[in-house]
Amino acid sequence: MSRSVLSHFLSLSNASPRVSSSTMSGSIDASRFLRRCGTIPRRGLPIGYGGVAGSRCYCSLSVSNPVGPAADSGSVKKRIVSGVQPTGSIHLGNYLGAIRNWVLLQDAYETFFFIVDLHAITLPYDPQELSRVTRETAAIYIACGVDTSKACIFVQSHVRAHAELMWLLSSATPIGWLNRMIQFKEKSRKAGDENVAVALLTYPVLMAADILLYQSDFVPVGEDQKQHLELTRELAERVNYLYGGRKWKKLGGRGGAVFKVPEALIPPAGARVMSLTDGLAKMSKSAPSDQSRINLLDPKDVIVNSTLRCKIETIENIEFDNPDRPESNNLLSIYQLMTGKTKQEVAHECQDMNWGTFKNVLTDALIDHLLPIQVRYKEIIDDTGYLDRVLAEGATKATDVADVTLNNVYQAMGFLNR
């Protein structure tokens, strides 16, 4: 979440949704999976953090077909929470790996989508830019199709319970768990000791607070965030063990679990959109070359230039799923997602094209898909009153839900009632 927790793995096929874990695999329909989610056995809480401890449920959802109802008709919808960090322009990888998925999920789930501005300050940043890019990110959410009548859209820092719960959870988080976080090791090594803030180490605890505040059933995550979600799960179990059950009931609470332990929901391959200059590297805001990515708000001439200059192989024919041809697979995948065609349709359409012809076709598809988003974005960003109302209403709704959880945690941990 803190680094685009949703961002990775859209479907490039019409395969049925799959559930996989360390104890089970196989294809099942979405409604059967949702009825069974949360029943997969896990081992006991390990003494130290283990990224692979216990059975974990990873749900794959087809992009071409929105997931079915989250529960039987008339019952309460399952809840999903996720967010994107407001740093720099939202690029094609963010959109295809995260935001577009939200649009598919918002009908079947109760959804909370927010701009994680508190996570944006864990590394050096420009304060003058933070508020601007936060508004722009919110506008992009809506322009891409997130419906404010269905989804709750808000800014993380506008709900104070996030920071409060983070502090409470910090008291229950062993430092050894955080020291094992891969992203902290990588980013602290790059930044150097003098530029590494405590927040870079502890932001997974804030991520846990983001998730647990809303008692979410599922969290859409990508490959690089599975370790952080597992930390959230282990931390929820730890708090439930330390403060829940009869201990909480003796303090006047309802007893039982303080937190719901969320499951990972991973849409399948395709959302991991790769760089236009290196088919083996993920498309990223931090890549030094602007040619490596296509931003959602790029004008037509920039899209044309980026596509025509993208890296290709010397082999003329174009094909999916050849591990020795990552650029071919990446560009075909992007074209498929931009057009909404099936993998088979794209393979058939492009099998006799040379690279020059295909690049022109891909460019047209990108422009046709992104232009309506850009037009809608400008309407939203120009209407400051509308955007302010959306974010204020979203923060109010999120606060109502988050405060219930926060008050329960205060009570279970023995604090005097406020």
Salt bridges, closest charged atoms under 4 A:
ASP72 OD1 - ARG35 NH1 3.67
ASP107 OD1 - LYS150 NZ 2.63
GLU110 OE1 - ARG79 NH2 3.11
GLU129 OE1 - ARG132 NH2 2.08
GLU136 OE2 - ARG132 NH1 2.61
GLU164 OE1 - ARG418 NH1 3.50
ASP210 OD2 - HIS119 NE2 2.74
ASP210 OD1 - HIS162 ND1 2.67
ASP217 OD1 - LYS260 NZ 2.94
GLU223 OE2 - LYS226 NZ 3.05
ASP224 OD1 - HIS8 NE2 3.01
ASP224 OD2 - LYS282 NZ 3.46
GLU230 OE2 - ARG42 NH2 2.63
GLU230 OE1 - ARG56 NE 3.87
GLU230 OE1 - ARG233 NE 3.48
GLU234 OE2 - ARG42 NH2 3.26
GLU237 OE2 - ARG42 NH1 2.63
GLU263 OE1 - ARG233 NH1 3.41
ASP290 OD1 - ARG293 NH2 2.97
GLU313 OE1 - ARG325 NH2 3.39
GLU319 OE2 - ARG325 NH1 3.17
ASP321 OD2 - LYS343 NZ 2.40
GLU327 OE2 - LYS311 NZ 3.74
GLU349 OE1 - LYS341 NZ 2.73
GLU379 OE1 - ARG376 NH1 3.40
ASP382 OD2 - LYS378 NZ 2.77
ASP388 OD1 - ARG135 NH1 2.61
